[in-house]
Amino acid sequence: METVGWLTAKLGHHRSKDNITFTRRYLDPNRVTYKYHTRLSDRSFDTGLGRWITNGLQNLAKKFDLGFQFGTAPHDFYLNRVPYPSNDSLLSLFIEDAAPTVLTLNNSRTSIPNLMITNSGSQRFDLYGGPFTRDDQFKVSPFTDAFLFVPNVTLSVANQVLRALNNQGPQNRRSLSKREEVFYGLGYVDRTYMEWLEEMAKRWGVEKRAPENLTLGYVTHDSCPGIGDDTLHAPLPFNSVPRFIGSKPPNVADDTPIDLVFVDFIGDQLLGILNSIQSMKNYTTADVQQYSPFLANAILGLYAKVAWN
């Protein structure tokens, strides 16, 4: 949940020809805001049902050991607040550092050069500096995608795959599995949301954001007290990111056979592209093998154990 809002309409006298006056207010979702507007105290704010739900969630957190700490993140990593690639980019962290480190652990193919590709939508939330717990891992990288690979793809061909994927965009809906179709639909929501964030960031810009000394958050077009935003914010910085991201290419000759590693979620689309950019071989699912037993949602936690302790 991100925002609670309400709309009011002030109606004139029944004989009045005055226009109806509308006002609206958007509330940040936090306890302080809700207590203020409901005029309730700490003692009266929580309901019996609310306390019961809270206790249930806390018990579940203990049951699944969500507080378990993998390591301590050295600083914040962001999805869209910083450019990709960059040192503060979560996408750079995942595909350039974490995945190459974790997926080659106890892997018989460690000595073979590789190029790894995944969809940027696999990462769902910013990763903040400090203790990185199992709860954080679920928030940031929730999907249980497996990592597969096609062996003996020359580097020159493998280097074309990522560019072709981003040029093509997501798969046509007709070719999707049931699970993929759900995320295809969510992609439309994400796209609209990202366009809105980008528009907010452009409208304000860094030069307008800094002097205001405001906390980051959502901003309406006509933000001012009593009209739109209950709490004034500066909009989040925004940088667009590609739909697909890849690890740094290995430092080998273009004709060197390498392992082309990818998540199963994009498998069919990747094979189609692989066959479209070269004619030496027709790749099928028979050429695809499992690269590592580690799933995508475990990568950051395992990396934190290795690199952040």
C-alpha positions as CSV (number, residue, x, y, z in Angstrom):
1,M,0.0,0.0,0.0
2,E,1.4,3.4,-0.9
3,T,-1.3,6.1,-0.5
4,V,-4.7,6.6,1.1
5,G,-6.8,9.5,-0.2
6,W,-10.1,11.1,0.0
7,L,-12.2,13.4,-2.1
8,T,-14.7,16.0,-0.8
9,A,-17.4,18.0,-2.6
10,K,-18.8,21.3,-1.1
11,L,-22.4,21.7,-2.3
12,G,-23.9,25.1,-2.3
13,H,-27.5,26.1,-1.3
14,H,-30.1,24.2,-3.3
15,R,-31.1,27.5,-5.0
16,S,-27.4,28.5,-5.6
17,K,-26.0,28.3,-9.1
18,D,-22.4,28.2,-7.7
19,N,-20.2,25.4,-9.0
20,I,-19.4,22.5,-6.7
21,T,-16.0,22.9,-5.0
22,F,-13.9,19.7,-4.9
23,T,-10.9,19.1,-2.7
24,R,-8.7,16.1,-2.3
25,R,-6.0,14.9,0.1
26,Y,-3.4,12.1,-0.2
27,L,-2.0,10.6,3.0
28,D,1.3,8.9,3.5
29,P,0.8,5.4,4.9
30,N,2.2,5.6,8.4
31,R,1.0,5.5,11.9
32,V,1.7,9.1,12.7
33,T,-0.4,10.4,9.8
34,Y,-3.3,8.1,10.6
35,K,-3.3,9.0,14.3
36,Y,-3.4,12.7,13.5
37,H,-6.3,12.5,11.1
38,T,-8.4,10.1,13.2
39,R,-7.6,12.1,16.3
40,L,-6.9,8.9,18.2
41,S,-4.3,8.2,20.9
42,D,-1.8,5.3,21.0
43,R,-4.1,3.6,23.4
44,S,-7.3,3.9,21.3
45,F,-5.7,3.7,17.8
46,D,-5.1,0.0,17.6
47,T,-8.1,-2.3,17.4
48,G,-8.4,-5.8,18.8
49,L,-8.3,-7.2,15.3
50,G,-5.3,-5.1,14.4
51,R,-3.4,-6.3,17.4
52,W,-4.3,-9.9,16.5
53,I,-3.0,-9.5,13.0
54,T,0.2,-7.9,14.2
55,N,0.9,-10.7,16.6
56,G,0.2,-13.2,13.9
57,L,2.7,-11.6,11.5
58,Q,5.3,-11.4,14.2
59,N,4.9,-15.1,14.9
60,L,5.2,-15.9,11.2
61,A,8.4,-13.8,11.1
62,K,9.8,-15.9,13.9
63,K,8.7,-19.1,12.4
64,F,10.4,-18.4,9.1
65,D,13.4,-16.7,10.8
66,L,13.0,-13.5,8.7
67,G,15.3,-11.7,11.1
68,F,18.3,-13.9,10.1
69,Q,21.1,-11.7,9.0
70,F,23.2,-12.7,5.9
71,G,25.6,-9.8,6.2
72,T,25.8,-6.0,6.3
73,A,25.3,-4.1,3.1
74,P,28.0,-1.4,2.8
75,H,25.6,1.3,1.4
76,D,22.2,1.7,-0.3
77,F,21.6,0.1,-3.7
78,Y,18.7,1.5,-5.8
79,L,16.6,0.3,-8.7
80,N,15.8,3.6,-10.4
81,R,17.2,6.4,-8.2
82,V,20.7,6.1,-9.7
83,P,21.8,5.3,-13.3
84,Y,22.4,1.8,-14.4
85,P,25.2,0.7,-14.5
86,S,26.8,2.3,-11.5
87,N,28.3,1.5,-8.1
88,D,25.0,2.3,-6.3
89,S,22.7,0.4,-8.8
90,L,21.0,-2.7,-7.4
91,L,20.9,-4.1,-10.9
92,S,24.7,-3.7,-11.3
93,L,25.2,-5.4,-7.9
94,F,23.0,-8.3,-8.8
95,I,24.2,-9.2,-12.3
96,E,27.8,-7.9,-12.3
97,D,28.8,-9.0,-8.7
98,A,26.3,-11.2,-6.9
99,A,25.2,-13.6,-9.6
100,P,28.7,-14.3,-11.0
101,T,30.0,-14.9,-7.5
102,V,27.2,-17.2,-6.3
103,L,26.5,-19.1,-9.4
104,T,30.1,-20.3,-9.7
105,L,30.3,-21.6,-6.2
106,N,31.0,-25.3,-6.2
107,N,30.3,-25.3,-9.9
108,S,32.2,-27.6,-12.2
109,R,32.1,-25.0,-15.0
110,T,33.8,-22.3,-13.0
111,S,36.8,-22.4,-15.3
112,I,34.7,-21.8,-18.5
113,P,34.1,-18.1,-19.3
114,N,30.4,-17.1,-19.2
115,L,28.0,-14.3,-19.9
116,M,24.9,-14.1,-17.6
117,I,21.6,-12.5,-18.5
118,T,18.4,-11.8,-16.6
119,N,15.4,-9.5,-16.7
120,S,15.7,-6.4,-14.7
121,G,12.1,-6.9,-13.4
122,S,13.5,-9.8,-11.3
123,Q,14.6,-7.2,-8.8
124,R,11.6,-5.5,-7.1
125,F,12.8,-3.1,-4.4
126,D,15.8,-1.0,-3.2
127,L,18.4,-2.6,-0.9
128,Y,19.4,-0.3,2.0
129,G,22.7,-0.2,3.7
130,G,23.0,-2.0,7.0
131,P,21.9,-5.4,8.1
132,F,20.7,-7.5,5.2
133,T,18.1,-10.1,6.5
134,R,16.0,-12.9,5.1
135,D,13.1,-10.4,5.2
136,D,15.1,-8.0,3.0
137,Q,16.0,-10.8,0.6
138,F,12.3,-11.6,0.0
139,K,11.5,-7.9,-0.6
140,V,14.3,-7.2,-2.9
141,S,14.5,-10.4,-5.0
142,P,11.4,-12.6,-4.5
143,F,11.3,-14.8,-7.7
144,T,12.4,-18.4,-7.7
145,D,13.8,-18.5,-11.2
146,A,16.4,-21.1,-12.1
147,F,19.6,-20.4,-13.9
148,L,20.1,-22.3,-17.1
149,F,22.9,-22.2,-19.8
150,V,23.7,-23.1,-23.3
151,P,27.3,-24.2,-23.7
152,N,29.7,-23.4,-26.5
153,V,28.2,-20.2,-27.7
154,T,30.9,-18.0,-29.1
155,L,31.5,-14.7,-27.3
156,S,30.7,-12.7,-30.5
157,V,27.3,-14.3,-30.7
158,A,26.6,-14.1,-26.9
159,N,27.4,-10.4,-26.9
160,Q,24.6,-9.8,-29.4
161,V,21.9,-11.6,-27.4
162,L,21.5,-8.9,-24.7
163,R,21.2,-6.1,-27.2
164,A,18.7,-8.1,-29.2
165,L,16.6,-8.9,-26.2
166,N,16.3,-5.2,-25.2
167,N,15.5,-4.2,-28.8
168,Q,12.8,-6.8,-28.9
169,G,11.3,-6.1,-25.5
170,P,9.1,-8.5,-23.6
171,Q,7.6,-11.6,-25.3
172,N,4.4,-11.5,-27.3
173,R,1.5,-12.4,-25.0
174,R,0.5,-15.4,-27.2
175,S,3.8,-17.2,-26.5
176,L,3.7,-16.9,-22.7
177,S,3.1,-19.5,-20.1
178,K,0.4,-19.0,-17.5
179,R,2.9,-17.8,-15.0
180,E,4.6,-15.5,-17.5
181,E,1.3,-14.1,-18.6
182,V,0.6,-12.8,-15.1
183,F,3.9,-10.9,-15.1
184,Y,3.2,-9.7,-18.6
185,G,0.1,-8.0,-17.3
186,L,1.9,-6.6,-14.3
187,G,4.4,-5.2,-16.8
188,Y,1.8,-2.8,-18.1
189,V,1.2,-1.5,-14.6
190,D,4.9,-1.2,-14.0
191,R,5.4,0.7,-17.2
192,T,2.6,3.2,-16.4
193,Y,4.0,3.6,-12.9
194,M,7.6,4.1,-14.1
195,E,6.4,6.7,-16.6
196,W,4.7,8.6,-13.8
197,L,7.9,8.5,-11.6
198,E,10.0,9.8,-14.5
199,E,7.5,12.6,-15.2
200,M,7.7,13.7,-11.6
201,A,11.5,13.7,-11.5
202,K,11.7,15.7,-14.8
203,R,9.2,18.2,-13.6
204,W,11.2,19.0,-10.4
205,G,14.7,18.2,-11.3
206,V,17.8,18.2,-9.0
207,E,18.0,22.0,-9.0
208,K,14.5,22.4,-7.6
209,R,14.6,19.4,-5.3
210,A,17.7,20.4,-3.2
211,P,16.7,23.8,-1.9
212,E,13.3,22.6,-0.6
213,N,14.9,20.3,2.0
214,L,11.9,17.9,1.7
215,T,11.7,14.2,2.3
216,L,11.4,12.0,-0.8
217,G,8.0,10.8,-1.9
218,Y,5.1,11.1,-4.3
219,V,4.1,14.6,-5.6
220,T,0.9,15.7,-7.3
221,H,0.8,18.2,-10.1
222,D,-0.7,21.0,-7.9
223,S,0.9,20.1,-4.6
224,C,0.3,22.6,-1.8
225,P,-1.2,22.3,1.7
226,G,-4.9,21.7,1.7
227,I,-5.1,20.9,-2.1
228,G,-3.3,17.6,-2.7
229,D,-0.5,16.3,-0.6
230,D,-1.0,16.0,3.1
231,T,2.8,16.0,3.6
232,L,4.9,17.9,1.1
233,H,7.6,15.8,-0.6
234,A,10.3,16.1,-3.2
235,P,9.9,13.4,-5.9
236,L,12.1,10.4,-6.1
237,P,15.0,10.7,-8.5
238,F,14.4,8.5,-11.5
239,N,16.6,6.8,-14.1
240,S,15.2,4.4,-16.7
241,V,16.7,1.0,-16.9
242,P,16.8,-1.7,-19.7
243,R,14.4,-4.6,-19.5
244,F,17.3,-7.1,-19.6
245,I,20.7,-6.8,-18.0
246,G,23.9,-8.8,-18.3
247,S,27.2,-9.5,-16.6
248,K,30.5,-8.0,-17.8
249,P,31.6,-10.0,-20.9
250,P,34.7,-12.2,-20.2
251,N,38.0,-11.0,-21.5
252,V,38.5,-13.6,-24.2
253,A,38.7,-13.6,-28.0
254,D,35.4,-13.2,-29.9
255,D,35.5,-16.7,-31.3
256,T,36.0,-18.3,-27.8
257,P,33.2,-20.7,-26.8
258,I,31.6,-19.6,-23.6
259,D,28.6,-20.5,-21.4
260,L,25.5,-18.3,-22.1
261,V,23.7,-18.3,-18.7
262,F,20.2,-17.0,-18.2
263,V,17.1,-17.4,-16.0
264,D,14.4,-19.8,-17.1
265,F,11.8,-17.0,-17.2
266,I,13.3,-15.7,-20.4
267,G,14.4,-19.0,-21.8
268,D,12.1,-19.3,-24.9
269,Q,12.6,-15.7,-25.9
270,L,16.4,-16.1,-25.6
271,L,16.5,-19.3,-27.7
272,G,14.5,-17.6,-30.4
273,I,16.9,-14.6,-30.5
274,L,19.9,-16.9,-30.4
275,N,18.6,-18.7,-33.5
276,S,17.9,-15.4,-35.3
277,I,21.4,-13.9,-34.9
278,Q,23.4,-16.8,-36.2
279,S,23.0,-19.7,-38.6
280,M,25.7,-22.1,-37.5
281,K,23.3,-24.1,-35.2
282,N,19.6,-24.3,-34.5
283,Y,19.3,-24.2,-30.7
284,T,16.4,-26.0,-28.9
285,T,15.5,-26.8,-25.4
286,A,17.7,-30.0,-25.7
287,D,20.7,-27.7,-25.7
288,V,19.7,-26.1,-22.4
289,Q,21.2,-27.4,-19.1
290,Q,21.0,-26.4,-15.5
291,Y,23.8,-24.1,-14.6
292,S,23.5,-24.0,-10.8
293,P,21.1,-25.3,-8.1
294,F,20.8,-21.8,-6.6
295,L,17.6,-19.9,-7.5
296,A,17.4,-16.2,-8.2
297,N,15.8,-15.3,-4.9
298,A,18.8,-16.8,-3.0
299,I,21.5,-15.0,-4.9
300,L,21.7,-11.8,-2.8
301,G,21.6,-13.6,0.6
302,L,24.4,-16.0,-0.4
303,Y,26.4,-13.1,-1.8
304,A,26.0,-11.2,1.4
305,K,27.4,-14.2,3.3
306,V,30.5,-14.2,1.1
307,A,31.1,-10.4,0.6
308,W,29.4,-8.5,3.4
309,N,30.9,-10.2,6.5
